[in-house]
């Protein structure tokens, strides 16, 4: 998915006008609901994803859940940090695969983002 398409997807998904967020190359988003005025949003998101992105099976870092998007195609996969979410598009999995396959795919994308830490978009909603 192109960077501008990914940014558009996250704009549609994230609820709340005042939330800043940072998107990563594989579709993971770190929401930063109350950043301080001088915060470097990308750096703050990288620090969070470095800690909460990589998967460690058998630990809370291996846990996940899925949410089917009501107002658009795809799913959000969440994990052990409330502000770290990963988008899984309908072209990435079959609808028949079920929540387990969708969640494992999203968790794998989060793991890749947690290791690579490649920021592709910063949405700064600070006033």
KEFIVO-357749 format. One record per residue (C-alpha): residue number from 1; y, x negated, z. Coordinates in steps of 0.05 Angstrom, whole numbers, padded with zeros to 5 digits. Layout:
BEGIN
NUM | Y | X | Z
...
//
This chain:
BEGIN
1 | 00000 | 00000 | 00000
2 | 00068 | -00027 | -00019
3 | 00117 | -00043 | 00038
4 | 00166 | 00012 | 00019
5 | 00109 | 00063 | 00017
6 | 00084 | 00041 | 00085
7 | 00155 | 00047 | 00114
8 | 00160 | 00117 | 00085
9 | 00094 | 00137 | 00117
10 | 00115 | 00112 | 00186
11 | 00183 | 00148 | 00179
12 | 00144 | 00212 | 00168
13 | 00095 | 00199 | 00226
14 | 00140 | 00175 | 00282
15 | 00171 | 00231 | 00323
16 | 00238 | 00221 | 00356
17 | 00302 | 00199 | 00320
18 | 00319 | 00142 | 00368
19 | 00255 | 00102 | 00363
20 | 00257 | 00034 | 00331
21 | 00193 | 00007 | 00302
22 | 00162 | -00051 | 00265
23 | 00108 | -00046 | 00211
24 | 00057 | -00099 | 00196
25 | 00021 | -00118 | 00131
26 | -00044 | -00080 | 00144
27 | -00012 | -00015 | 00167
28 | -00003 | -00026 | 00242
29 | 00062 | -00003 | 00273
30 | 00092 | -00022 | 00340
31 | 00140 | 00030 | 00366
32 | 00197 | 00003 | 00408
33 | 00228 | 00066 | 00439
34 | 00281 | 00033 | 00483
35 | 00298 | -00037 | 00458
36 | 00356 | -00074 | 00490
37 | 00418 | -00087 | 00446
38 | 00403 | -00161 | 00437
39 | 00328 | -00155 | 00427
40 | 00298 | -00185 | 00364
41 | 00256 | -00126 | 00345
42 | 00207 | -00165 | 00301
43 | 00196 | -00217 | 00355
44 | 00185 | -00164 | 00408
45 | 00135 | -00127 | 00364
46 | 00099 | -00192 | 00346
47 | 00092 | -00208 | 00421
48 | 00062 | -00139 | 00434
49 | 00015 | -00142 | 00375
50 | -00007 | -00213 | 00390
51 | -00031 | -00187 | 00457
52 | -00055 | -00117 | 00440
53 | -00076 | -00123 | 00366
54 | -00138 | -00167 | 00366
55 | -00203 | -00130 | 00379
56 | -00248 | -00153 | 00436
57 | -00311 | -00109 | 00434
58 | -00334 | -00086 | 00502
59 | -00263 | -00088 | 00530
60 | -00206 | -00037 | 00526
61 | -00183 | -00074 | 00463
62 | -00244 | -00046 | 00428
63 | -00230 | 00026 | 00445
64 | -00196 | 00073 | 00396
65 | -00182 | 00145 | 00379
66 | -00161 | 00180 | 00316
67 | -00109 | 00233 | 00299
68 | -00111 | 00270 | 00233
69 | -00040 | 00278 | 00207
70 | -00020 | 00351 | 00202
71 | 00039 | 00342 | 00154
72 | 00009 | 00292 | 00107
73 | -00052 | 00256 | 00084
74 | -00086 | 00205 | 00128
75 | -00098 | 00188 | 00201
76 | -00067 | 00148 | 00257
77 | -00114 | 00105 | 00298
78 | -00091 | 00089 | 00369
79 | -00118 | 00040 | 00419
80 | -00106 | 00010 | 00487
81 | -00030 | 00005 | 00480
82 | 00007 | 00071 | 00471
83 | 00059 | 00041 | 00424
84 | 00011 | 00006 | 00377
85 | -00014 | 00052 | 00321
86 | -00049 | 00040 | 00255
87 | -00044 | 00083 | 00193
88 | -00108 | 00097 | 00152
89 | -00095 | 00128 | 00085
90 | -00141 | 00178 | 00050
91 | -00155 | 00126 | -00004
92 | -00185 | 00078 | 00048
93 | -00242 | 00122 | 00074
94 | -00280 | 00183 | 00051
95 | -00263 | 00249 | 00085
96 | -00337 | 00257 | 00099
97 | -00341 | 00192 | 00138
98 | -00316 | 00223 | 00203
99 | -00274 | 00199 | 00261
100 | -00319 | 00140 | 00278
101 | -00313 | 00108 | 00209
102 | -00238 | 00123 | 00206
103 | -00228 | 00093 | 00275
104 | -00269 | 00031 | 00261
105 | -00230 | 00020 | 00197
106 | -00163 | 00028 | 00232
107 | -00185 | -00016 | 00289
108 | -00204 | -00070 | 00239
109 | -00136 | -00065 | 00206
110 | -00103 | -00072 | 00275
111 | -00146 | -00133 | 00288
112 | -00123 | -00164 | 00222
113 | -00050 | -00149 | 00238
114 | -00060 | -00177 | 00309
115 | -00083 | -00243 | 00281
116 | -00038 | -00249 | 00220
117 | 00026 | -00220 | 00251
118 | 00060 | -00209 | 00184
119 | 00120 | -00163 | 00192
120 | 00135 | -00122 | 00130
121 | 00188 | -00074 | 00156
122 | 00236 | -00066 | 00215
123 | 00266 | 00002 | 00229
124 | 00325 | -00008 | 00277
125 | 00347 | 00057 | 00308
126 | 00393 | 00027 | 00361
127 | 00463 | 00056 | 00362
//
